[in-house]
Amino acid sequence: MLNCIVIMHTVTGYTYVAPGVLLSGPQNVSVNYDLKDQRISVTWEDDPSSSRVPDKLIYDVEVLLTVNMTEVHSVSYYIEEAVDVRQALASRKYHWSWTSALPLECTSHSVRLRSRYQNYTSQWSPLLTITGRASSHPQVFPKSSVVQVDSNFTFCCILGPGQRLEYMKYNNILMNTTHIIDQSYAMVVHMQSPSPPSCINVYCNSPLYGTCVYVGYPPGDRNLVCETRDLESVECHWDTGRATNLTKQRMTRYDLNGRYSTITKRKIRVDQGERNWTLTARNPLGTLELRDTADLKKRAPMEVVASGVNASVQWQWERPQYHILLMVCQVQLNHSGNFSGIGLRSVVLHGLAPAQTYTVQVCCGLKQHFWKWGDWSKGSTFKTEEDSEYPIHMQLHGHTFLKPLTVNQSHGQIKDYEVTWGRQETILHPPQNDFLISDRSTDEGHRVTVTAKNSAGSSLPSIIIIPRLPHRSKSSMKIVGSDGGFNLSWSASPNSSCGYVVDWCPTHKKCRVEWVKVPAGITRARIQSGKIFEEGVRYTLSIFACTPGAPELWERREGYVKECRKYPLF
């Protein structure tokens, strides 16, 4: 509710402040008041004679709590403010406003003004009075206020004629009160916490006579960013900050570039270039503005749809405008990390494993004036074809063993192994990976060839020469294990041309031999079994020198990862 009082008056007295210079009081004073904001506004004009005052003119404004329109009730509510008026103002009309801590309904407020120059003052203008409310029953003011958390706020109770104040309560808590005048009482509340959506009740004498107050926060939005994802519309988004705890008609409202905004997406022209974006967020407790400046044509993340076959990934753009833009694209595979490339519709991925299933996603952005990556496309799944290029591995220890390979290493699912030695040939089907050479001679070696086959064909043959049986066994040196394995070192073999092979097995048990290859020039290895080395079990470790012919047994070690001693019983 907005009420206005306009009173015109003429100053009858003048004060001489300098030869030919008169100091006159304010003219055409008017007073307005706004009960919603509890604000008093005053406007006035200069007397023409004041234009000759050589320096700045000051106006004193007093707001008084009045009884019978004449006397000051309490100095604690006395307001005096000096209004600085510069003579250069052409209109010579001035405005001053003040927000009252005490609700204007609670008692009458009077306003008067005077002008001041150095030690000279004019007469006070006549009092202009805003009359307080009267009531036949208890009422609490102000009505339905919105108040900020951690602030102090004043309520007043106006009683009917002959009524007595019994109590004032805030949120059902009894509060201390101050007698203002006649039937008007006030209380000050510190708003410690936000109110629930249904507000907090304030009443006097009875819950039937009261009001409701909403306690919350002003807008705390930040980080406005505007961008386009399709070159046809703009999306602005921001962080909303903490909740204001204000709902319905008191909730935060947003304007984007002066237009009321309920959504954050709006159509624009593609060639619009740089623009300024202003977001205004307002609620009853405050207003803030966020700004962003951007050339939307230079920062456009893209949405893509990807498809892939083998190692070639292709996609189509939903918007024809993308065809003229230089893009940088990022391709992500679920098994092999990230790949990147420049292009509009395709990229070639290198180093993928055969016979593997991949899920690929694509996201892109502008290469020039890069802003940020666009959204990832939906995943597209494809499987690479099988290959037959990797050789298999094998090693000898009584039997000939083939090391099982992973799908990556074998470039697909192995169907069978073809094993030949001399004039004999054997076909092995997985999971079998060992065979016995039954006609092994004691005076000559065997050349064994193994070829793996999958749906793409045959691998290159893996060849090993099984040496003649030695006339005497190799002596072993003791080794002590640590941390569940063996730290092994040996002297260099003059016959080694392609490194070494180390195999191991329990000394007194039959087993499937495990082995590792050691590159040329290295004479040490950490032996960690694929299966756990058992404590209390002695292992034999054999070092073979890799030669152009058959591997040569070079050195042997025997020992425990942890030896378990047996103690006699007494």
Secondary structure in CASP SS format (residue, H / E / C, confidence):
PFRMAT SS
TARGET T0000
AUTHOR 0000-0000-0000
METHOD secondary structure of the structure
MODEL  1
M C 1.00
L E 1.00
N E 1.00
C E 1.00
I E 1.00
V E 1.00
I C 1.00
M C 1.00
H C 1.00
T C 1.00
V C 1.00
T C 1.00
G C 1.00
Y C 1.00
T E 1.00
Y E 1.00
V E 1.00
A E 1.00
P C 1.00
G C 1.00
V E 1.00
L E 1.00
L E 1.00
S C 1.00
G C 1.00
P C 1.00
Q E 1.00
N E 1.00
V E 1.00
S E 1.00
V E 1.00
N E 1.00
Y E 1.00
D E 1.00
L C 1.00
K C 1.00
D C 1.00
Q C 1.00
R E 1.00
I E 1.00
S E 1.00
V E 1.00
T E 1.00
W E 1.00
E E 1.00
D C 1.00
D C 1.00
P H 1.00
S H 1.00
S H 1.00
S H 1.00
R H 1.00
V C 1.00
P C 1.00
D C 1.00
K C 1.00
L E 1.00
I E 1.00
Y E 1.00
D E 1.00
V E 1.00
E E 1.00
V E 1.00
L E 1.00
L E 1.00
T E 1.00
V E 1.00
N C 1.00
M C 1.00
T C 1.00
E E 1.00
V E 1.00
H C 1.00
S C 1.00
V H 1.00
S H 1.00
Y H 1.00
Y C 1.00
I E 1.00
E E 1.00
E E 1.00
A E 1.00
V E 1.00
D E 1.00
V E 1.00
R C 1.00
Q C 1.00
A C 1.00
L C 1.00
A C 1.00
S C 1.00
R C 1.00
K E 1.00
Y E 1.00
H E 1.00
W E 1.00
S E 1.00
W E 1.00
T E 1.00
S C 1.00
A C 1.00
L C 1.00
P C 1.00
L C 1.00
E C 1.00
C C 1.00
T C 1.00
S C 1.00
H E 1.00
S E 1.00
V E 1.00
R E 1.00
L E 1.00
R E 1.00
S E 1.00
R E 1.00
Y E 1.00
Q C 1.00
N C 1.00
Y E 1.00
T E 1.00
S C 1.00
Q C 1.00
W C 1.00
S C 1.00
P C 1.00
L C 1.00
L E 1.00
T E 1.00
I E 1.00
T C 1.00
G C 1.00
R C 1.00
A C 1.00
S C 1.00
S C 1.00
H C 1.00
P C 1.00
Q E 1.00
V E 1.00
F E 1.00
P C 1.00
K C 1.00
S C 1.00
S E 1.00
V E 1.00
V E 1.00
Q E 1.00
V C 1.00
D C 1.00
S C 1.00
N E 1.00
F E 1.00
T E 1.00
F E 1.00
C E 1.00
C E 1.00
I E 1.00
L C 1.00
G C 1.00
P C 1.00
G C 1.00
Q C 1.00
R C 1.00
L C 1.00
E C 1.00
Y C 1.00
M E 1.00
K E 1.00
Y E 1.00
N C 1.00
N C 1.00
I E 1.00
L E 1.00
M C 1.00
N C 1.00
T C 1.00
T E 1.00
H E 1.00
I E 1.00
I E 1.00
D C 1.00
Q C 1.00
S E 1.00
Y E 1.00
A E 1.00
M E 1.00
V E 1.00
V E 1.00
H E 1.00
M C 1.00
Q C 1.00
S C 1.00
P C 1.00
S C 1.00
P C 1.00
P C 1.00
S C 1.00
C C 1.00
I E 1.00
N E 1.00
V E 1.00
Y E 1.00
C E 1.00
N C 1.00
S C 1.00
P C 1.00
L C 1.00
Y C 1.00
G E 1.00
T E 1.00
C E 1.00
V E 1.00
Y E 1.00
V E 1.00
G E 1.00
Y C 1.00
P C 1.00
P C 1.00
G C 1.00
D C 1.00
R E 1.00
N E 1.00
L E 1.00
V E 1.00
C E 1.00
E E 1.00
T C 1.00
R C 1.00
D C 1.00
L C 1.00
E C 1.00
S E 1.00
V E 1.00
E E 1.00
C E 1.00
H E 1.00
W E 1.00
D E 1.00
T C 1.00
G C 1.00
R C 1.00
A C 1.00
T C 1.00
N C 1.00
L C 1.00
T C 1.00
K H 1.00
Q H 1.00
R H 1.00
M C 1.00
T C 1.00
R E 1.00
Y E 1.00
D E 1.00
L E 1.00
N C 1.00
G C 1.00
R E 1.00
Y E 1.00
S C 1.00
T C 1.00
I C 1.00
T C 1.00
K E 1.00
R E 1.00
K E 1.00
I C 1.00
R C 1.00
V C 1.00
D C 1.00
Q C 1.00
G C 1.00
E E 1.00
R E 1.00
N E 1.00
W E 1.00
T E 1.00
L E 1.00
T E 1.00
A E 1.00
R E 1.00
N E 1.00
P C 1.00
L C 1.00
G E 1.00
T E 1.00
L E 1.00
E E 1.00
L E 1.00
R E 1.00
D E 1.00
T E 1.00
A E 1.00
D E 1.00
L H 1.00
K H 1.00
K H 1.00
R C 1.00
A C 1.00
P C 1.00
M E 1.00
E C 1.00
V E 1.00
V E 1.00
A E 1.00
S E 1.00
G E 1.00
V E 1.00
N C 1.00
A C 1.00
S E 1.00
V E 1.00
Q E 1.00
W E 1.00
Q E 1.00
W E 1.00
E C 1.00
R C 1.00
P H 1.00
Q H 1.00
Y H 1.00
H H 1.00
I H 1.00
L C 1.00
L C 1.00
M E 1.00
V E 1.00
C E 1.00
Q E 1.00
V E 1.00
Q E 1.00
L E 1.00
N C 1.00
H C 1.00
S C 1.00
G E 1.00
N E 1.00
F E 1.00
S E 1.00
G E 1.00
I E 1.00
G C 1.00
L C 1.00
R C 1.00
S E 1.00
V E 1.00
V E 1.00
L C 1.00
H C 1.00
G C 1.00
L C 1.00
A C 1.00
P C 1.00
A C 1.00
Q C 1.00
T E 1.00
Y E 1.00
T E 1.00
V E 1.00
Q E 1.00
V E 1.00
C E 1.00
C E 1.00
G E 1.00
L E 1.00
K C 1.00
Q C 1.00
H C 1.00
F C 1.00
W C 1.00
K C 1.00
W C 1.00
G C 1.00
D C 1.00
W C 1.00
S C 1.00
K E 1.00
G C 1.00
S E 1.00
T E 1.00
F E 1.00
K E 1.00
T C 1.00
E C 1.00
E C 1.00
D C 1.00
S C 1.00
E C 1.00
Y C 1.00
P C 1.00
I C 1.00
H C 1.00
M E 1.00
Q E 1.00
L E 1.00
H C 1.00
G C 1.00
H C 1.00
T E 1.00
F E 1.00
L E 1.00
K C 1.00
P C 1.00
L C 1.00
T C 1.00
V H 1.00
N H 1.00
Q H 1.00
S H 1.00
H C 1.00
G C 1.00
Q C 1.00
I C 1.00
K C 1.00
D E 1.00
Y E 1.00
E E 1.00
V E 1.00
T E 1.00
W E 1.00
G C 1.00
R C 1.00
Q E 1.00
E E 1.00
T E 1.00
I E 1.00
L E 1.00
H C 1.00
P C 1.00
P C 1.00
Q C 1.00
N C 1.00
D E 1.00
F E 1.00
L C 1.00
I C 1.00
S C 1.00
D C 1.00
R C 1.00
S C 1.00
T C 1.00
D C 1.00
E C 1.00
G C 1.00
H E 1.00
R E 1.00
V E 1.00
T E 1.00
V E 1.00
T E 1.00
A E 1.00
K E 1.00
N E 1.00
S C 1.00
A C 1.00
G E 1.00
S E 1.00
S C 1.00
L C 1.00
P C 1.00
S E 1.00
I E 1.00
I E 1.00
I E 1.00
I E 1.00
P C 1.00
R C 1.00
L C 1.00
P C 1.00
H C 1.00
R C 1.00
S C 1.00
K C 1.00
S C 1.00
S C 1.00
M E 1.00
K E 1.00
I E 1.00
V E 1.00
G C 1.00
S E 1.00
D C 1.00
G C 1.00
G E 1.00
F E 1.00
N E 1.00
L E 1.00
S E 1.00
W C 1.00
S C 1.00
A C 1.00
S C 1.00
P C 1.00
N C 1.00
S C 1.00
S C 1.00
C C 1.00
G C 1.00
Y E 1.00
V E 1.00
V E 1.00
D E 1.00
W E 1.00
C E 1.00
P E 1.00
T C 1.00
H C 1.00
K C 1.00
K C 1.00
C C 1.00
R C 1.00
V C 1.00
E E 1.00
W E 1.00
V E 1.00
K E 1.00
V E 1.00
P C 1.00
A C 1.00
G C 1.00
I C 1.00
T C 1.00
R E 1.00
A E 1.00
R E 1.00
I E 1.00
Q C 1.00
S C 1.00
G C 1.00
K C 1.00
I C 1.00
F C 1.00
E C 1.00
E C 1.00
G C 1.00
V C 1.00
R C 1.00
Y E 1.00
T E 1.00
L E 1.00
S E 1.00
I E 1.00
F E 1.00
A E 1.00
C C 1.00
T C 1.00
P C 1.00
G C 1.00
A C 1.00
P C 1.00
E E 1.00
L E 1.00
W E 1.00
E E 1.00
R E 1.00
R E 1.00
E E 1.00
G E 1.00
Y E 1.00
V C 1.00
K C 1.00
E C 1.00
C C 1.00
R C 1.00
K C 1.00
Y C 1.00
P C 1.00
L C 1.00
F C 1.00
END
